[in-house]
Amino acid sequence: MGKSIIRGNSEIALLTQMLDHVTDLVFLMEYKQDEFIYRFINKKARAVLDLNDTTLGHSILTIHTPQKALPLHEAYMRVVSAGASISFRQQVDTTLGKFTGESILSPLFNAQNEITHILGIVQDVSALYQQEKLFEKEMNHVLEQKNRELETLWNTAINPIFQLNLDGTMLRVNPAYCQLFEYEEHELAHTMRKIIPDFLEDEMNALQERLDRFESIESYETQRITKSGKIVDILASYTPVFNESGQPIAIHVVYNNITSLKNIQRELDQSKEKYKVITEHAFDVIKVFNRNGRVDYFSPSVRELLGYEPTECLGQRFTTFVHPDDQLSVQHHIQQLIQTRKHFTMEMRLRHKKGHFIWMEVVASPVIERGRVMNIITISRDISERHDLQETLKQMAYYDHLSGLPNRRAFDDALQEMLTERELSEGLAVILVDGNQFKMINDTLGHDAGDAVITELAKRLSANVRPEDLVARLGGDEFGVVLTKQDSRGKIEEIVARIANAFALEFIYQQHAISIEIAIGIARFPSDALDKKALFIAADNALYESKKHKITAYTFYEDLEKR
């Protein structure tokens, strides 16, 4: 962007006349001998900060207290030093309470390329700041809860889990690791090499080279040795952990002890009776099916987990008990196993005899005879609690507990994704909806009534947009809607009018008739803004205009631009 040149007082007068009525706070400061003198303060700034004409002609350092003046003076000096615009956020106390502003300071030059003035434009983001703080508090609560739950999972997990420093030393292990490998916690610093059998040294060196390149390694089958000298078969996954700057800081490792499974594989050629004895008392469901996909064996534990008698399952197709939505994925994994002769681990839903489905973690391995995969053996473990926990955490992080709608975080993520996909961004519009009497309802009828109104707002909004449109609660009684594939303003107006009409009918709460008036602001992509933040600001400005009417009304941002 080129420099802004001011060629005389007439241009300054024209500039200040244009800026006096904008909704942002505007200051024009004259730069003279390292002082910044107030030359213009628009109406909005005077009203918010309680300023008047007596401020004009005075410098920042003389008009404000040192505590307030020095940081502000330093900010203006940075503009002079850089010769370019800067932006920053500040919070000040006013007679109306805390005011949070997003400031942009831009230098103005004379014909000799000298900075003579600095234009300051401050956007009122007080409400957004409060929403951010509330969201931050909510997220901190969610993260604390998540950390507690993850810590519980860490301590109660059946699988050995540990983290390695980048130099290969142990960072942390869970109790299942100590139990399997028989090491006490104080012995853990160098146990990584201790659990590698001597005959696997070359394999370990090759693995270490991959880890040094920070590769993710999944379902790596190998063997490890316990403190007492027992060899255990392991299915390992290695995942590099990165910090916020993208720098690797550790390696996260999960072991799955498949010794029992491998022992079964080793014994299958000798006698099916052997693996039946081994699996007779296993808690996990062990299943063997042949190359034709028919079940040859189900362990007795199928009664406990899925409600079937083992004899009921014999001869069934391997996909008989798999959820319809998971069957294609399962078939693909089985085909890959037959072709590559490598095991796989996946999560799938298996049908209980009573009709409901249970989330299971399934490890499948080939049984090879004369160079061909003749049987496949699987071990299935109930992971319903873990899966439910993951879904609960996702729900807490991305959905509003009161309305059941996506929250602001989900709205922002979805909007950003839509804007980056050409097909979705075409004809995209952002609609912000805000209630006009929410505080009054809370004050007169109580917060339960307010919650009921929020729920009703969510229902009526969702019922009057298309299924493919996104509706989210952004905070308080503010909602956001994203429309896609709207090729004309008229089509958007049809949906907006439908939303407005939906609130013409009063809402009855405990025999109280509540009128719900809403304000609506609409911004379109790309005609009104080219990125997520600017699009949201445009819709918010349109919403601010609609709220002036005190009744249900809507405003297009493009109409504001024409005024």
N, C-alpha and C positions, 0 to 999 in steps of 0.2 A: 504494500500500500504506500502511495506517495505521501510527501509531507504536506501538512495543512498550512497554507500561506495566508496570512492576514495582511491586507494592503492598506488598511487605514481604519479610522474610528467608525466610518460608515459600515464597514463589514462587521465590526464588533457589535454595533448597535443592531444590525440585522440579525446576527447570530443570537444575541440575547433575547431579541423579540420572539424568535422562533422557539427558543428553549424555555420560555417562561411558563408555557402551559403543558409541558410534557409531564408524564406521571412519575418519572424518576427525579431524584434530587440532582440539581445542576449547580455547579460553581464555576465562575470564570475568575482565575487568579492572574494578576499581573506579576511577572517576574522582574525584579529590579534589585540589583546589588545583593544577591543571595537572600532576598526577602520575597515573600509571596503575599500579595496584597489583594484582599477581596474587592473585585470590581463588579461582580454580578452574583446574585443569589436568587434562584427562581422561587416561585410561589410554594411549590411542594417542599423545598428545603427549608424555607422560612417556617412553614407550618409544623413540620416534623421536629426540627431542631430549635424552634422558638427563637429564630434570628430576625433581625429587622435592619432598617437602613443604617442604624448606628454602627453596624459591623463593617459597612462599605468604607473603603479607604484605609482600613487597618490591616496589619499583617497577621499571619497565623500566630506568630510568637507573642504579639501584644494583646490579642483578643482572647486567647484561651489560656488556661492554666498550663504550667510546664508539663504536667503529667499527660495532658491531652495534646499539647502543641508540638512537643519534640518528636514523637513518632510520626505525626502528620507532616511536619516540616521535612523530616528525613525522607518520607515517601516522595514528596514533591522534588527534593534534591536528586533522588534517583532518576526521575524523569529527565532532569536537566543533564545529568551525567551521561545517561544512555542516549539521550536525544530521541527517545522512542517511548511509546505507551507502556505503562505497567498496570497491573491489576492486583488487588488485594481485598481481603475481607476484614472488616473491623466491627466492633460492637461498642455502642456508647449508651449512656444513660440520658433519657429525655424526660420531660414532664409527663409523657404518656407511657413511660416504662422503657424497657430495654429495646434498642433499635439495632438491628444487624443489617449492614449494607455491603453490597458487592461493588467495589469502586473500580473505575477505569479512569486513569489520568493520562491525558494525551497532550503533547506539546504543540503549540502553534508558533509558526515562524514568520518573520518579516521578510521583505524582499532580499535582505542581505544574509538570509539563512541563519538568523539569530532567533533564539527562543525569546519571545516577548510575553507570551501568556501560556497558561496551562488550563485546559478544560477538564473539569472533574464531573463525571456522571456516576451517580450512586444509585444502584437498584435496591429497593427494599426487599430483602430476603429474610425478614424476621420470621415470617410464618414458616418458610422453608427450613430455616435454621432450627426452629423448634421441632419441626417434623423430623429433621435429621437427628437431633438429639434424642427424641423419643424413639426413633427407629434404632439408633445406636444402643440405647438402653435395652430395647426389646431384644436386639440381636445379641448383646452381651449376655442377657439372661438365657437366650437359646443356646449360645455357645457354651456357657457354664454348664447348663443341663446336659448338652451333648458331650462335653468333656467328662462329666461324671459318668454318663452312660457308657462312653467309650472306655473309660478306665475300668468300669465294671466288666465290660466285654473282654478287655485285655486280661484282667485277673481271672476270669472264669472260662476263657476260651479253652476248648479241648486241644486245639492245635498249638504246637510250639510257635511262638512269634518272638522275633527279636529285631533289634536295630544295630547296624554296624556303623562305626565311624569310617571316614574315608580312608584311614590307614589300616582298616581291617580289624581293629579292636572292637570289643563289645561295648555298645553304648547302653543298651537296656534289653532285658529279657523278661518274658512273662513266666508265671509259675509252671505252666505246662512244659516249658523248655527245661527247667530245673528237674521236673519230675521224670521226663523222658531220658535226659542225658546224665542224671544222677550227680550233678554238680551243685554245690552250695552257692549262695549269692556272692559271697566274698571271693569265690574262685573264678568269677565270670570274665575277668578282664581279657584273658587270652584263650578262651575256650574254643574260638572259631577254628584254629588250627588243630587243637587237641581232638576235635570230633571228626577230623578228616582221616580216614584210613590211609595207611602208607601206600597201598596199591592204587589209590586214586590221586596221588600227588600231581601227575601230569594233567589229569582232567581238571583238578582244582586250579592249576596255573592257567589253563585255557579259560576257565570260568572267570578267574580274577581279571584277565585281560578284557573280557567283555564288561565286567563291572567297572573297571577303570575308565571305560568309555561311556559309563552311565547308561548302559542299555537296560531296558526292562526285559526280564527273563521270566516266562510263565511256564508252569508245569514241567519243570526240569527234574527228571528222574535220576536219582543217584543213591548212594548209601552213606551212612554216617556210623560212628562208633561211640558207644557210651563209655562212661568212666570205668565201668567194670569189664569193658571189652566186648559187649554185645554189638553185633552188626544189625542196624535197622535200615529198612528200605524207606526212602524219603521221596516225596513229590514236593519240590521246592519252587517258590516264586520269589523273585528279587525285583524290587521296585525302588528306583532312586527317589530321594526326597529333596525337593528344592525349596529355597526360601523365597520371600516375596520379590527379590531381585533376580530370580531365575538361577541362582547359584546352587550347585549341589551341596548338601550338608550331611547326608546320611544315606544308608541303604536299608530299606524296610524288607524283612524276610519273613515269609510264612512257610512253615513245614507242615506237610500232611504225612503222618506216619502210615504208610501203606504196606507195612511188613506183613500184616495178616493177608492182605490182598495178594501180594507177591507169593507168599507161601502157598496160597490156594492155587495160583497159576502153576507153580512148580509141581504141585501134586496132582493136577487134573489128569495128566497123561497116565498116571499110575492107576488111579481109581476115583470115580465120582464119590464113593463112600467116604474117602478121606476128607474132601472139602465139606461134605455134609456134617461130619463130626465137628470140624472146626467152626462151622457157621451155625450149628444147632442153637448155641446160646448167645450169638451176637445180637447186640441191641440194634445196630444198623441193619437195613434191609439189603441182603446180598442176593443178587439175581444172576443166573447164567442163561444166556440164550444162544442158539446156534446160528450158523452162517445164514440160514434162511429166515432169521428174525423171529423164531418161535422160542418161547420160554421153556427151558429144560429143568430149571430149578429155581425155587424161591425159598429163602430161609424162613424159619418159623416166626421171626420177628415181624413179618408182614402182618401177622394178626394184630399186633400191638399198634403198629404205625398206620396201617391202611385198612384194617378190619377184614381182610380176606383170609381164608384158609389157603395154605400153599397149594393144595391140590386144585383149587378153583382157578389158579393162575397158569397151570401147566398147559402148554400148547397155544397160549395166547400170543398175538403179535406183540412185539416189544413196545409199540406205540399205543397199545390198548388203554393203558392207564394214564397216558400223558395228556395234559390240557391241549385242546385244539390249537390254541395260539402258539404253543411251544413245539408242535409236532414237526414242522418244517425244519426248524433249527436242530432238533434232535436227529432227524434223518440225515441232515447234512453232516453233523458231527460223526455219526456212525459210518457214513460213507468215507469220510476222511480217515477214520481209524482203520478201516479195512484196507484202504490204499496205502497209508503211511505206516501202519502197524504201530502207531503211537497212541498212548492213552490220552484221554481228555477229562477235564473237569468242567461241569456247567451246572447252573441252577435251573430248575424246571419245576412245574407243578404236576403232582401226581394225584389222581382221583382216589378219594377214600370210598369205601363201600357204601357209606351213607350219602354219597353224592357230592360232598364238598371237596375242594382241592387243598393240598398241603404243599408248601414250598419245601423242596428237597435239594440238597447239594449232592450231585451224582458224580462219582469217579468211575470211569469205564476203562478197562484194559483188555487188550487182545490176548487170546490164547492161541499160540501158533503151533501147528503140527505140519511137519514136512514142508516148511516154507510157506504155508498158507494160514490165514486167520480162519480157524474152524469154530471158535467160540468167543463170545464176549462176556466178560464178567463185570458186574457193576456193584458198587457199594453206595447206598443212598442214605443220607442223614437228614433228619428233620431240622430245617433252619427257619421254621415259621417265626419264632420269636425274634431272631436276628433280622429277618426281612421286614417284619412289622415295625421294628425299631427304626430301620432305615426309612421306611415310608413315613413314620411319625416325625422323624427329624426333618424330612423333606417338606412335609405338610407345615411344620412349625416355621420353617425358614422362608417358605414361599407363599403361604396362604394366610389370610386374615381369619382369626378364630371366630369373630362375631358373624361376619357375613358369609364366610365360606368362599369368598372370592380370592383370586390372586392378590397379593399385597404389592406395595410400591416396588420392592426389589424385583419381584416377578414381572411387573409391568415394565420396568426399565429394561430388564434383560430381553423380554419379548419384543419391545419396541426397537431396541438396537438390532436384534436379529432380523426383524422385518425390513429395517432400513438398509441392511447390507445385502438383502436378497432382492434382485431386480423384480422378480415376478410379484413378490409381496409388497414392494414399495410403490408400485404403480397405483395411482389413485388412492394413496394412503391419507387418512385424516385422523388427527388426534382431537378428541372431545373431552373437555374437563367439565364436570358437573358438581355443583356445590349447593347445599341447602341454604335457604335464607333465614330460617328461624330456628336453627338447631340449638343455639345457646338458650333461646327463650323457652324452648320445649324442655330442655334439661333443668332450667331454673324453676319453671312453673310445675312441671309434672314429674320431675325426677329423672335420674339417669337410666332407670329401667325403661321409661318411656322413650328416652333418647336412643337407647339400644334397639328398641322395637322399631323406631323410625329408620335407623340405619339399615336394619334388616329389610324393611319394606322398600327403602330406596334401592337396595341391591336387587330385590326380586323384580321390581318394576323396570329397572334398567335392563336386566338380563332378559326379561320377557319381551322387550321392544327393540332388540337388535337381532341381527342374524346369528345363527349358530357359530359361524366362522369368525365373528367379531370378538375382540377381547374386551372384557369388562373387569376392572380391578378397583379395590378400595385403596386409596392413596393415603388416607388418614382422616380422622374426624368424620365429617360428613362430606368429604371430597372424594369423588370417584373419577376414574379415567376410562375412556373407551377408545379403542383403536379400530377404525374401519379400514378395510382394504378393497381394492378393485372398484373404486367409485370414480367413474370417468367424468362426472359432471357435478357441479355444485348443487344442481337440482335434486340429484339422487341423495346427496348428503342431507339436504334440507328435509326430504321426505322422512328420513330416519330420525332426524332431530325433532321434527314436528311430532312424530309418533311418540318420542320420549316425553316431550313437553305435555302432550295430551294425556299421557298415562298418569300424570301427577295432578290432573284437574279434579280427580275424584278424591274426596277426603279419606283419611285413614282413621279407623276406629280403634282406639286403645282404651280398654277398661271403661267403656261407655263415654269416652272423650273423643269428640270429632276433631281431628287434627288436620289442618290444611298444610299441605307440603308445597311450598313455592321453591323453585330451583332456578339457579343461574347456570347458563351454558356458554362455554367459550370454544370456538372451533378454529383449528389451524390446519392447513393442508401442505402436504409435501409434494413437490419441492418448491411450489410457488411462494409459500410463506417463510420457509426455513429449510436449510440444507442438512442439518444434523439434529440429533435427539434433543440436546440441551436447548438449542434455539427454537425448535418446534414446540417444546414444552413451554418455554417462556412466551412464545407468541400466543399459544392457546390460553395461558394464564392471564395475559394482558386482555384478551377478548373476554375471558370470564370476569375480570375486574370491571369491565365496561357493563356487562350484563347485570352485575350485582347492584349497580346504581339504580336499577328500576324497582327494586324491592318486590317485584312480582316475577313469575316465571317468564324468562326471556332468554334469547340466545343471540350471540354476536359472532360473526366471522371476522377473523383477524384482518383479512384483506379489506374489509369495510373500514377498519380503523386507519389503515394506511391511506385510504382515499380522502380522509378528512383533513 
